[in-house]
Amino acid sequence: MRCESLGPRLSAWVDGELSMLDAWLVSRHVASCPTCAAEVEEMRALNAQLSAANPVLNPLLAPIKPRRSVTPLVGAGALVDTG
């Protein structure tokens, strides 16, 4: 794999968004390419800075808030055994 053929896959690899095969191919390339390895380190450092600056930017760290109150869909007598 050549640097030019990576395209957006390098960023997707850093974010864990690639298939197993593509991730393996990119990881092999990064292990042998100092230029791409340096770019990966820059991406990881930027991700860390963004997460530290505002954890809400990382949806995995954002607090879970319901959009609205949840009311039961089943009312009295809605389930009737017609058996």
Beta strands, then each sheet from edge to edge (+ up, - down):
end
